[in-house]
Amino acid sequence: MEELKTTWRKASHSGNDGGHCVELADLGEVVGLRDSKDPDGPKLLVPRAEFTALVTALKH
């Protein structure tokens, strides 16, 4: 079986100095989150609707 390539993105405000960054991946019905300093470490999968609600709440 062919492994799918996942594209992880850091926020545009993140620098390249290896600071505390969270990366996101669009995985369809869920959003993947991981620590940019530990890309092979654990990942968190959040349903898209719940992630959208979180981001909306944080903006307000």
CHARMM-style PDB file with segment names, atoms N, HN, CA, C and O in Angstrom:
ATOM      1  N   MET     1       0.840  -1.178   0.000  1.00  0.00      PROA
ATOM      2  CA  MET     1       0.000   0.000   0.000  1.00  0.00      PROA
ATOM      3  C   MET     1       0.888   1.245   0.000  1.00  0.00      PROA
ATOM      4  O   MET     1       1.872   1.309   0.737  1.00  0.00      PROA
ATOM      5  N   GLU     2       0.544   2.216  -0.815  1.00  0.00      PROA
ATOM      6  HN  GLU     2      -0.256   2.163  -1.413  1.00  0.00      PROA
ATOM      7  CA  GLU     2       1.312   3.460  -0.928  1.00  0.00      PROA
ATOM      8  C   GLU     2       0.989   4.385   0.236  1.00  0.00      PROA
ATOM      9  O   GLU     2      -0.177   4.599   0.570  1.00  0.00      PROA
ATOM     10  N   GLU     3       2.050   4.939   0.859  1.00  0.00      PROA
ATOM     11  HN  GLU     3       2.997   4.765   0.588  1.00  0.00      PROA
ATOM     12  CA  GLU     3       1.873   5.870   1.973  1.00  0.00      PROA
ATOM     13  C   GLU     3       1.536   7.257   1.437  1.00  0.00      PROA
ATOM     14  O   GLU     3       2.173   7.744   0.503  1.00  0.00      PROA
ATOM     15  N   LEU     4       0.529   7.887   2.037  1.00  0.00      PROA
ATOM     16  HN  LEU     4       0.012   7.491   2.796  1.00  0.00      PROA
ATOM     17  CA  LEU     4       0.142   9.234   1.630  1.00  0.00      PROA
ATOM     18  C   LEU     4       1.081  10.263   2.235  1.00  0.00      PROA
ATOM     19  O   LEU     4       1.489  10.136   3.390  1.00  0.00      PROA
ATOM     20  N   LYS     5       1.423  11.276   1.461  1.00  0.00      PROA
ATOM     21  HN  LYS     5       1.092  11.379   0.523  1.00  0.00      PROA
ATOM     22  CA  LYS     5       2.276  12.368   1.925  1.00  0.00      PROA
ATOM     23  C   LYS     5       1.413  13.407   2.608  1.00  0.00      PROA
ATOM     24  O   LYS     5       0.454  13.909   2.023  1.00  0.00      PROA
ATOM     25  N   THR     6       1.754  13.731   3.849  1.00  0.00      PROA
ATOM     26  HN  THR     6       2.533  13.323   4.325  1.00  0.00      PROA
ATOM     27  CA  THR     6       1.037  14.759   4.594  1.00  0.00      PROA
ATOM     28  C   THR     6       1.858  16.038   4.576  1.00  0.00      PROA
ATOM     29  O   THR     6       3.057  16.018   4.854  1.00  0.00      PROA
ATOM     30  N   THR     7       1.214  17.144   4.250  1.00  0.00      PROA
ATOM     31  HN  THR     7       0.240  17.160   4.024  1.00  0.00      PROA
ATOM     32  CA  THR     7       1.882  18.440   4.239  1.00  0.00      PROA
ATOM     33  C   THR     7       1.572  19.159   5.544  1.00  0.00      PROA
ATOM     34  O   THR     7       0.414  19.446   5.846  1.00  0.00      PROA
ATOM     35  N   TRP     8       2.612  19.445   6.313  1.00  0.00      PROA
ATOM     36  HN  TRP     8       3.553  19.211   6.068  1.00  0.00      PROA
ATOM     37  CA  TRP     8       2.477  20.165   7.578  1.00  0.00      PROA
ATOM     38  C   TRP     8       2.883  21.614   7.355  1.00  0.00      PROA
ATOM     39  O   TRP     8       3.851  21.897   6.649  1.00  0.00      PROA
ATOM     40  N   ARG     9       2.123  22.541   7.973  1.00  0.00      PROA
ATOM     41  HN  ARG     9       1.337  22.311   8.547  1.00  0.00      PROA
ATOM     42  CA  ARG     9       2.404  23.981   7.811  1.00  0.00      PROA
ATOM     43  C   ARG     9       2.512  24.653   9.170  1.00  0.00      PROA
ATOM     44  O   ARG     9       1.746  24.365  10.090  1.00  0.00      PROA
ATOM     45  N   LYS    10       3.485  25.560   9.275  1.00  0.00      PROA
ATOM     46  HN  LYS    10       4.107  25.794   8.528  1.00  0.00      PROA
ATOM     47  CA  LYS    10       3.612  26.406  10.464  1.00  0.00      PROA
ATOM     48  C   LYS    10       2.910  27.726  10.184  1.00  0.00      PROA
ATOM     49  O   LYS    10       2.710  28.103   9.029  1.00  0.00      PROA
ATOM     50  N   ALA    11       2.543  28.414  11.240  1.00  0.00      PROA
ATOM     51  HN  ALA    11       2.706  28.107  12.178  1.00  0.00      PROA
ATOM     52  CA  ALA    11       1.935  29.733  11.099  1.00  0.00      PROA
ATOM     53  C   ALA    11       2.908  30.678  10.405  1.00  0.00      PROA
ATOM     54  O   ALA    11       4.122  30.572  10.579  1.00  0.00      PROA
ATOM     55  N   SER    12       2.367  31.596   9.622  1.00  0.00      PROA
ATOM     56  HN  SER    12       1.381  31.682   9.481  1.00  0.00      PROA
ATOM     57  CA  SER    12       3.221  32.544   8.901  1.00  0.00      PROA
ATOM     58  C   SER    12       3.991  33.455   9.860  1.00  0.00      PROA
ATOM     59  O   SER    12       5.004  34.038   9.473  1.00  0.00      PROA
ATOM     60  N   HSD    13       3.531  33.582  11.088  1.00  0.00      PROA
ATOM     61  HN  HSD    13       2.708  33.108  11.403  1.00  0.00      PROA
ATOM     62  CA  HSD    13       4.218  34.417  12.080  1.00  0.00      PROA
ATOM     63  C   HSD    13       5.351  33.671  12.776  1.00  0.00      PROA
ATOM     64  O   HSD    13       6.108  34.274  13.537  1.00  0.00      PROA
ATOM     65  N   SER    14       5.480  32.384  12.529  1.00  0.00      PROA
ATOM     66  HN  SER    14       4.865  31.894  11.910  1.00  0.00      PROA
ATOM     67  CA  SER    14       6.545  31.600  13.142  1.00  0.00      PROA
ATOM     68  C   SER    14       7.863  31.913  12.466  1.00  0.00      PROA
ATOM     69  O   SER    14       7.932  32.082  11.248  1.00  0.00      PROA
ATOM     70  N   GLY    15       8.893  31.987  13.263  1.00  0.00      PROA
ATOM     71  HN  GLY    15       8.837  31.849  14.252  1.00  0.00      PROA
ATOM     72  CA  GLY    15      10.225  32.214  12.711  1.00  0.00      PROA
ATOM     73  C   GLY    15      10.905  30.899  12.398  1.00  0.00      PROA
ATOM     74  O   GLY    15      10.331  29.831  12.608  1.00  0.00      PROA
ATOM     75  N   ASN    16      12.114  30.973  11.902  1.00  0.00      PROA
ATOM     76  HN  ASN    16      12.580  31.841  11.732  1.00  0.00      PROA
ATOM     77  CA  ASN    16      12.892  29.778  11.588  1.00  0.00      PROA
ATOM     78  C   ASN    16      13.910  29.457  12.662  1.00  0.00      PROA
ATOM     79  O   ASN    16      14.835  28.678  12.432  1.00  0.00      PROA
ATOM     80  N   ASP    17      13.745  30.065  13.859  1.00  0.00      PROA
ATOM     81  HN  ASP    17      12.994  30.698  14.046  1.00  0.00      PROA
ATOM     82  CA  ASP    17      14.726  29.884  14.920  1.00  0.00      PROA
ATOM     83  C   ASP    17      14.457  28.671  15.803  1.00  0.00      PROA
ATOM     84  O   ASP    17      15.124  28.492  16.822  1.00  0.00      PROA
ATOM     85  N   GLY    18      13.495  27.839  15.430  1.00  0.00      PROA
ATOM     86  HN  GLY    18      12.953  27.984  14.603  1.00  0.00      PROA
ATOM     87  CA  GLY    18      13.218  26.630  16.191  1.00  0.00      PROA
ATOM     88  C   GLY    18      12.455  26.884  17.467  1.00  0.00      PROA
ATOM     89  O   GLY    18      12.528  26.080  18.396  1.00  0.00      PROA
ATOM     90  N   GLY    19      11.732  27.967  17.539  1.00  0.00      PROA
ATOM     91  HN  GLY    19      11.673  28.621  16.784  1.00  0.00      PROA
ATOM     92  CA  GLY    19      10.967  28.308  18.731  1.00  0.00      PROA
ATOM     93  C   GLY    19       9.800  27.371  18.958  1.00  0.00      PROA
ATOM     94  O   GLY    19       9.751  26.274  18.402  1.00  0.00      PROA
ATOM     95  N   HSD    20       8.879  27.803  19.763  1.00  0.00      PROA
ATOM     96  HN  HSD    20       8.919  28.694  20.214  1.00  0.00      PROA
ATOM     97  CA  HSD    20       7.716  27.000  20.129  1.00  0.00      PROA
ATOM     98  C   HSD    20       6.641  27.154  19.057  1.00  0.00      PROA
ATOM     99  O   HSD    20       5.861  28.107  19.086  1.00  0.00      PROA
ATOM    100  N   CYS    21       6.602  26.229  18.128  1.00  0.00      PROA
ATOM    101  HN  CYS    21       7.236  25.456  18.105  1.00  0.00      PROA
ATOM    102  CA  CYS    21       5.657  26.315  17.017  1.00  0.00      PROA
ATOM    103  C   CYS    21       4.789  25.067  16.952  1.00  0.00      PROA
ATOM    104  O   CYS    21       5.225  23.958  17.263  1.00  0.00      PROA
ATOM    105  N   VAL    22       3.576  25.280  16.548  1.00  0.00      PROA
ATOM    106  HN  VAL    22       3.222  26.180  16.295  1.00  0.00      PROA
ATOM    107  CA  VAL    22       2.658  24.178  16.281  1.00  0.00      PROA
ATOM    108  C   VAL    22       2.462  24.120  14.776  1.00  0.00      PROA
ATOM    109  O   VAL    22       2.289  25.152  14.128  1.00  0.00      PROA
ATOM    110  N   GLU    23       2.488  22.936  14.231  1.00  0.00      PROA
ATOM    111  HN  GLU    23       2.628  22.098  14.758  1.00  0.00      PROA
ATOM    112  CA  GLU    23       2.241  22.756  12.808  1.00  0.00      PROA
ATOM    113  C   GLU    23       0.873  22.112  12.620  1.00  0.00      PROA
ATOM    114  O   GLU    23       0.424  21.317  13.445  1.00  0.00      PROA
ATOM    115  N   LEU    24       0.224  22.471  11.520  1.00  0.00      PROA
ATOM    116  HN  LEU    24       0.589  23.118  10.849  1.00  0.00      PROA
ATOM    117  CA  LEU    24      -1.103  21.953  11.191  1.00  0.00      PROA
ATOM    118  C   LEU    24      -1.059  21.205   9.871  1.00  0.00      PROA
ATOM    119  O   LEU    24      -0.253  21.509   8.992  1.00  0.00      PROA
ATOM    120  N   ALA    25      -1.939  20.222   9.748  1.00  0.00      PROA
ATOM    121  HN  ALA    25      -2.593  19.975  10.463  1.00  0.00      PROA
ATOM    122  CA  ALA    25      -2.084  19.488   8.491  1.00  0.00      PROA
ATOM    123  C   ALA    25      -3.568  19.327   8.187  1.00  0.00      PROA
ATOM    124  O   ALA    25      -4.359  18.979   9.064  1.00  0.00      PROA
ATOM    125  N   ASP    26      -3.934  19.586   6.934  1.00  0.00      PROA
ATOM    126  HN  ASP    26      -3.292  19.869   6.222  1.00  0.00      PROA
ATOM    127  CA  ASP    26      -5.310  19.393   6.478  1.00  0.00      PROA
ATOM    128  C   ASP    26      -5.465  17.922   6.128  1.00  0.00      PROA
ATOM    129  O   ASP    26      -4.869  17.435   5.168  1.00  0.00      PROA
ATOM    130  N   LEU    27      -6.280  17.215   6.922  1.00  0.00      PROA
ATOM    131  HN  LEU    27      -6.764  17.611   7.702  1.00  0.00      PROA
ATOM    132  CA  LEU    27      -6.467  15.786   6.724  1.00  0.00      PROA
ATOM    133  C   LEU    27      -7.929  15.461   6.415  1.00  0.00      PROA
ATOM    134  O   LEU    27      -8.436  14.401   6.782  1.00  0.00      PROA
ATOM    135  N   GLY    28      -8.584  16.383   5.744  1.00  0.00      PROA
ATOM    136  HN  GLY    28      -8.172  17.244   5.446  1.00  0.00      PROA
ATOM    137  CA  GLY    28      -9.989  16.155   5.375  1.00  0.00      PROA
ATOM    138  C   GLY    28     -10.937  16.531   6.489  1.00  0.00      PROA
ATOM    139  O   GLY    28     -11.104  17.711   6.798  1.00  0.00      PROA
ATOM    140  N   GLU    29     -11.557  15.540   7.092  1.00  0.00      PROA
ATOM    141  HN  GLU    29     -11.421  14.581   6.841  1.00  0.00      PROA
ATOM    142  CA  GLU    29     -12.534  15.784   8.158  1.00  0.00      PROA
ATOM    143  C   GLU    29     -11.883  16.142   9.491  1.00  0.00      PROA
ATOM    144  O   GLU    29     -12.566  16.569  10.422  1.00  0.00      PROA
ATOM    145  N   VAL    30     -10.563  15.970   9.585  1.00  0.00      PROA
ATOM    146  HN  VAL    30     -10.008  15.623   8.829  1.00  0.00      PROA
ATOM    147  CA  VAL    30      -9.845  16.313  10.808  1.00  0.00      PROA
ATOM    148  C   VAL    30      -8.666  17.216  10.473  1.00  0.00      PROA
ATOM    149  O   VAL    30      -8.216  17.286   9.330  1.00  0.00      PROA
ATOM    150  N   VAL    31      -8.176  17.908  11.508  1.00  0.00      PROA
ATOM    151  HN  VAL    31      -8.542  17.851  12.437  1.00  0.00      PROA
ATOM    152  CA  VAL    31      -6.978  18.736  11.402  1.00  0.00      PROA
ATOM    153  C   VAL    31      -5.924  18.086  12.286  1.00  0.00      PROA
ATOM    154  O   VAL    31      -6.185  17.765  13.445  1.00  0.00      PROA
ATOM    155  N   GLY    32      -4.737  17.895  11.733  1.00  0.00      PROA
ATOM    156  HN  GLY    32      -4.524  18.156  10.792  1.00  0.00      PROA
ATOM    157  CA  GLY    32      -3.637  17.335  12.505  1.00  0.00      PROA
ATOM    158  C   GLY    32      -2.810  18.445  13.116  1.00  0.00      PROA
ATOM    159  O   GLY    32      -2.573  19.471  12.478  1.00  0.00      PROA
ATOM    160  N   LEU    33      -2.371  18.249  14.349  1.00  0.00      PROA
ATOM    161  HN  LEU    33      -2.564  17.416  14.867  1.00  0.00      PROA
ATOM    162  CA  LEU    33      -1.503  19.209  15.036  1.00  0.00      PROA
ATOM    163  C   LEU    33      -0.297  18.454  15.570  1.00  0.00      PROA
ATOM    164  O   LEU    33      -0.419  17.327  16.051  1.00  0.00      PROA
ATOM    165  N   ARG    34       0.877  19.090  15.479  1.00  0.00      PROA
ATOM    166  HN  ARG    34       0.975  20.005  15.088  1.00  0.00      PROA
ATOM    167  CA  ARG    34       2.088  18.495  16.037  1.00  0.00      PROA
ATOM    168  C   ARG    34       3.050  19.595  16.450  1.00  0.00      PROA
ATOM    169  O   ARG    34       2.920  20.743  16.024  1.00  0.00      PROA
ATOM    170  N   ASP    35       4.010  19.235  17.278  1.00  0.00      PROA
ATOM    171  HN  ASP    35       4.115  18.303  17.624  1.00  0.00      PROA
ATOM    172  CA  ASP    35       5.061  20.148  17.733  1.00  0.00      PROA
ATOM    173  C   ASP    35       6.143  20.183  16.657  1.00  0.00      PROA
ATOM    174  O   ASP    35       6.679  19.139  16.283  1.00  0.00      PROA
ATOM    175  N   SER    36       6.465  21.371  16.159  1.00  0.00      PROA
ATOM    176  HN  SER    36       6.030  22.219  16.462  1.00  0.00      PROA
ATOM    177  CA  SER    36       7.449  21.468  15.075  1.00  0.00      PROA
ATOM    178  C   SER    36       8.839  21.013  15.504  1.00  0.00      PROA
ATOM    179  O   SER    36       9.648  20.634  14.658  1.00  0.00      PROA
ATOM    180  N   LYS    37       9.128  21.044  16.795  1.00  0.00      PROA
ATOM    181  HN  LYS    37       8.471  21.353  17.482  1.00  0.00      PROA
ATOM    182  CA  LYS    37      10.432  20.599  17.278  1.00  0.00      PROA
ATOM    183  C   LYS    37      10.531  19.080  17.341  1.00  0.00      PROA
ATOM    184  O   LYS    37      11.629  18.536  17.460  1.00  0.00      PROA
ATOM    185  N   ASP    38       9.393  18.391  17.262  1.00  0.00      PROA
ATOM    186  HN  ASP    38       8.502  18.833  17.165  1.00  0.00      PROA
ATOM    187  CA  ASP    38       9.362  16.933  17.371  1.00  0.00      PROA
ATOM    188  C   ASP    38       8.431  16.353  16.294  1.00  0.00      PROA
ATOM    189  O   ASP    38       7.395  15.772  16.617  1.00  0.00      PROA
ATOM    190  N   PRO    39       8.805  16.512  15.010  1.00  0.00      PROA
ATOM    191  CA  PRO    39       7.906  16.096  13.934  1.00  0.00      PROA
ATOM    192  C   PRO    39       7.592  14.602  13.922  1.00  0.00      PROA
ATOM    193  O   PRO    39       6.575  14.197  13.359  1.00  0.00      PROA
ATOM    194  N   ASP    40       8.440  13.780  14.529  1.00  0.00      PROA
ATOM    195  HN  ASP    40       9.266  14.109  14.986  1.00  0.00      PROA
ATOM    196  CA  ASP    40       8.178  12.342  14.574  1.00  0.00      PROA
ATOM    197  C   ASP    40       7.452  11.940  15.855  1.00  0.00      PROA
ATOM    198  O   ASP    40       7.141  10.767  16.059  1.00  0.00      PROA
ATOM    199  N   GLY    41       7.187  12.919  16.712  1.00  0.00      PROA
ATOM    200  HN  GLY    41       7.440  13.872  16.546  1.00  0.00      PROA
ATOM    201  CA  GLY    41       6.515  12.652  17.978  1.00  0.00      PROA
ATOM    202  C   GLY    41       5.009  12.526  17.800  1.00  0.00      PROA
ATOM    203  O   GLY    41       4.512  12.349  16.688  1.00  0.00      PROA
ATOM    204  N   PRO    42       4.295  12.621  18.912  1.00  0.00      PROA
ATOM    205  CA  PRO    42       2.839  12.440  18.864  1.00  0.00      PROA
ATOM    206  C   PRO    42       2.138  13.529  18.055  1.00  0.00      PROA
ATOM    207  O   PRO    42       2.603  14.665  17.962  1.00  0.00      PROA
ATOM    208  N   LYS    43       1.020  13.146  17.481  1.00  0.00      PROA
ATOM    209  HN  LYS    43       0.642  12.223  17.556  1.00  0.00      PROA
ATOM    210  CA  LYS    43       0.171  14.072  16.726  1.00  0.00      PROA
ATOM    211  C   LYS    43      -1.211  14.053  17.358  1.00  0.00      PROA
ATOM    212  O   LYS    43      -1.649  13.036  17.894  1.00  0.00      PROA
ATOM    213  N   LEU    44      -1.882  15.175  17.290  1.00  0.00      PROA
ATOM    214  HN  LEU    44      -1.526  16.001  16.854  1.00  0.00      PROA
ATOM    215  CA  LEU    44      -3.239  15.300  17.787  1.00  0.00      PROA
ATOM    216  C   LEU    44      -4.157  15.482  16.588  1.00  0.00      PROA
ATOM    217  O   LEU    44      -3.891  16.322  15.728  1.00  0.00      PROA
ATOM    218  N   LEU    45      -5.229  14.710  16.521  1.00  0.00      PROA
ATOM    219  HN  LEU    45      -5.445  14.028  17.220  1.00  0.00      PROA
ATOM    220  CA  LEU    45      -6.210  14.834  15.453  1.00  0.00      PROA
ATOM    221  C   LEU    45      -7.492  15.405  16.048  1.00  0.00      PROA
ATOM    222  O   LEU    45      -8.045  14.856  17.002  1.00  0.00      PROA
ATOM    223  N   VAL    46      -7.962  16.522  15.470  1.00  0.00      PROA
ATOM    224  HN  VAL    46      -7.513  16.968  14.696  1.00  0.00      PROA
ATOM    225  CA  VAL    46      -9.130  17.227  15.977  1.00  0.00      PROA
ATOM    226  C   VAL    46     -10.165  17.326  14.855  1.00  0.00      PROA
ATOM    227  O   VAL    46      -9.823  17.714  13.738  1.00  0.00      PROA
ATOM    228  N   PRO    47     -11.420  16.982  15.136  1.00  0.00      PROA
ATOM    229  CA  PRO    47     -12.448  17.153  14.102  1.00  0.00      PROA
ATOM    230  C   PRO    47     -12.461  18.603  13.606  1.00  0.00      PROA
ATOM    231  O   PRO    47     -12.358  19.540  14.398  1.00  0.00      PROA
ATOM    232  N   ARG    48     -12.588  18.773  12.301  1.00  0.00      PROA
ATOM    233  HN  ARG    48     -12.672  18.012  11.658  1.00  0.00      PROA
ATOM    234  CA  ARG    48     -12.503  20.103  11.686  1.00  0.00      PROA
ATOM    235  C   ARG    48     -13.475  21.098  12.320  1.00  0.00      PROA
ATOM    236  O   ARG    48     -13.097  22.242  12.575  1.00  0.00      PROA
ATOM    237  N   ALA    49     -14.712  20.690  12.578  1.00  0.00      PROA
ATOM    238  HN  ALA    49     -15.019  19.761  12.371  1.00  0.00      PROA
ATOM    239  CA  ALA    49     -15.702  21.613  13.152  1.00  0.00      PROA
ATOM    240  C   ALA    49     -15.262  22.098  14.529  1.00  0.00      PROA
ATOM    241  O   ALA    49     -15.441  23.271  14.854  1.00  0.00      PROA
ATOM    242  N   GLU    50     -14.689  21.213  15.341  1.00  0.00      PROA
ATOM    243  HN  GLU    50     -14.543  20.259  15.077  1.00  0.00      PROA
ATOM    244  CA  GLU    50     -14.231  21.607  16.671  1.00  0.00      PROA
ATOM    245  C   GLU    50     -13.011  22.517  16.586  1.00  0.00      PROA
ATOM    246  O   GLU    50     -12.881  23.456  17.372  1.00  0.00      PROA
ATOM    247  N   PHE    51     -12.117  22.246  15.638  1.00  0.00      PROA
ATOM    248  HN  PHE    51     -12.222  21.484  15.000  1.00  0.00      PROA
ATOM    249  CA  PHE    51     -10.950  23.102  15.460  1.00  0.00      PROA
ATOM    250  C   PHE    51     -11.379  24.499  15.008  1.00  0.00      PROA
ATOM    251  O   PHE    51     -10.855  25.504  15.490  1.00  0.00      PROA
ATOM    252  N   THR    52     -12.328  24.553  14.089  1.00  0.00      PROA
ATOM    253  HN  THR    52     -12.754  23.737  13.697  1.00  0.00      PROA
ATOM    254  CA  THR    52     -12.851  25.852  13.624  1.00  0.00      PROA
ATOM    255  C   THR    52     -13.480  26.628  14.773  1.00  0.00      PROA
ATOM    256  O   THR    52     -13.283  27.838  14.889  1.00  0.00      PROA
ATOM    257  N   ALA    53     -14.232  25.940  15.619  1.00  0.00      PROA
ATOM    258  HN  ALA    53     -14.392  24.958  15.525  1.00  0.00      PROA
ATOM    259  CA  ALA    53     -14.843  26.601  16.782  1.00  0.00      PROA
ATOM    260  C   ALA    53     -13.770  27.133  17.732  1.00  0.00      PROA
ATOM    261  O   ALA    53     -13.917  28.229  18.272  1.00  0.00      PROA
ATOM    262  N   LEU    54     -12.707  26.383  17.941  1.00  0.00      PROA
ATOM    263  HN  LEU    54     -12.588  25.492  17.502  1.00  0.00      PROA
ATOM    264  CA  LEU    54     -11.613  26.832  18.803  1.00  0.00      PROA
ATOM    265  C   LEU    54     -10.950  28.088  18.244  1.00  0.00      PROA
ATOM    266  O   LEU    54     -10.743  29.059  18.972  1.00  0.00      PROA
ATOM    267  N   VAL    55     -10.622  28.071  16.974  1.00  0.00      PROA
ATOM    268  HN  VAL    55     -10.791  27.282  16.383  1.00  0.00      PROA
ATOM    269  CA  VAL    55      -9.954  29.215  16.347  1.00  0.00      PROA
ATOM    270  C   VAL    55     -10.882  30.446  16.402  1.00  0.00      PROA
ATOM    271  O   VAL    55     -10.422  31.552  16.685  1.00  0.00      PROA
ATOM    272  N   THR    56     -12.157  30.257  16.138  1.00  0.00      PROA
ATOM    273  HN  THR    56     -12.530  29.358  15.909  1.00  0.00      PROA
ATOM    274  CA  THR    56     -13.109  31.354  16.202  1.00  0.00      PROA
ATOM    275  C   THR    56     -13.166  31.943  17.603  1.00  0.00      PROA
ATOM    276  O   THR    56     -13.170  33.163  17.767  1.00  0.00      PROA
ATOM    277  N   ALA    57     -13.210  31.079  18.613  1.00  0.00      PROA
ATOM    278  HN  ALA    57     -13.206  30.088  18.479  1.00  0.00      PROA
ATOM    279  CA  ALA    57     -13.252  31.547  20.004  1.00  0.00      PROA
ATOM    280  C   ALA    57     -11.974  32.303  20.365  1.00  0.00      PROA
ATOM    281  O   ALA    57     -12.032  33.324  21.049  1.00  0.00      PROA
ATOM    282  N   LEU    58     -10.829  31.810  19.913  1.00  0.00      PROA
ATOM    283  HN  LEU    58     -10.782  30.980  19.357  1.00  0.00      PROA
ATOM    284  CA  LEU    58      -9.562  32.475  20.216  1.00  0.00      PROA
ATOM    285  C   LEU    58      -9.466  33.855  19.566  1.00  0.00      PROA
ATOM    286  O   LEU    58      -8.858  34.767  20.127  1.00  0.00      PROA
ATOM    287  N   LYS    59     -10.061  34.007  18.393  1.00  0.00      PROA
ATOM    288  HN  LYS    59     -10.555  33.267  17.937  1.00  0.00      PROA
ATOM    289  CA  LYS    59     -10.033  35.299  17.703  1.00  0.00      PROA
ATOM    290  C   LYS    59     -10.867  36.347  18.425  1.00  0.00      PROA
ATOM    291  O   LYS    59     -10.608  37.544  18.299  1.00  0.00      PROA
ATOM    292  N   HSD    60     -11.879  35.899  19.190  1.00  0.00      PROA
ATOM    293  HN  HSD    60     -12.090  34.927  19.292  1.00  0.00      PROA
ATOM    294  CA  HSD    60     -12.755  36.825  19.905  1.00  0.00      PROA
ATOM    295  C   HSD    60     -12.278  36.941  21.300  1.00  0.00      PROA
ATOM    296  OT1 HSD    60     -12.868  37.673  22.095  1.00  0.00      PROA
TER     297      HSD     60
END
